[in-house]
Amino acid sequence: MSQNGSAKSATSAAVSLGRGLDLKSPVLLASGTISYAEEISTLCDLSKIGGVVTKAISLEPRTGNTPQRIAETPSGMINAIGLANVGLERFIAEKVPFLRHLDTAVIVNIAGRSIDDYCEVVSRLDDVEGLNGYEINLSCPNVKGECMIMGVSREATFEIVSELRKITSRHLMIKLTPNVTSISSIALAAEEAGADSVSLINTVVGMAINYKTRRPLLKNITGGLSGPAIKPIALAKVWEVYNSVKIPIVGMGGIAGFEDAMEFLLAGSRAIQIGTMNFVYPDIGEKVAKAIEEYFSAPGTTPIKEYSGSLIVG
């Protein structure tokens, strides 16, 4: 394991996602909300959380969509950033040197225009030290075509995960979209193809309008809705997938504090990701991780491994 590894000293909140991805805390910071982690490191003690998920990286640099590409909505935000990023070469040269010295797990989010793109990025990153795994973004709702096409197809999901599994022995986490008829079917395809875990949910397709100008707030017209507004949807999708697959689930979607995180664990998540709330409270990951650790450290508390998925129904 790289020095990022994060189960150097086991805690009552430590979890394992399999294939060497052991986390000191179930709290991860979500892709797209912390850039490449260096920016948030002065505001949040990253050594106190389970890991970071980088901004999506593509083979070539991307400028993203034309502004306006982000807007606030009731209990959330809507964005159409369009996967803007520095590209693979600059990521390796400029971002990895900081990431490899973090005392927490580093997961690289990867996006692409084709299966070949995904395979090329993973193949080149596999020779780079200091990374613990990949989150494969098959579900971005604000990029026309591309990854979204694969994320809504069971067959395409199976094909891309199968090809990536041949390339890497690192942890493969597949990020799922809620914008499908059956998210559990897509999750099963990922599991059958060799995924080590699935993360869900990505943003929900949404739209915001200014009635005075009679124009959409986003230049892209639609975008991805995130924040507390989508939490009930996310919990339902996590529960659905938990009852369909055996691999670990990383839950996300509207987590704004300790209680939200605990709800996701009960619904079946092994770990969780905090996204939009990083913009509001940059140290929220550290605070939620501390609260979870204190909860599971209390005498007589159900161990976190048993707590995950222990929702009482019926």
Secondary structure, DSSP 8 states (H G I E B T S, - for coil): --TT---SS--TT-EE-STT-EESSSEEE-TTSSTTSTTTTTTS-GGGSSEEE---B-SS-B--S-S--EEEETTEEEE-----B--HHHIIIIIHHHHTT-SSEEEEEE--SSHHHHHHHHHHHTTSTT--EEEEE---TTSSSTHHHHHT-HHHHHHHHHHHHHH--SEEEEE--SSSS-HHHHHHHHHHHT-SEEEE---EEEE-EETTTTEESSTTSEEEEESGGGHHHHHHHHHHHHTT-SS-EEEESS--SHHHHHHHHHHT-SEEEE-THHHH-TTHHHHHHHHHHHHHHSTT---HHHHTT-----
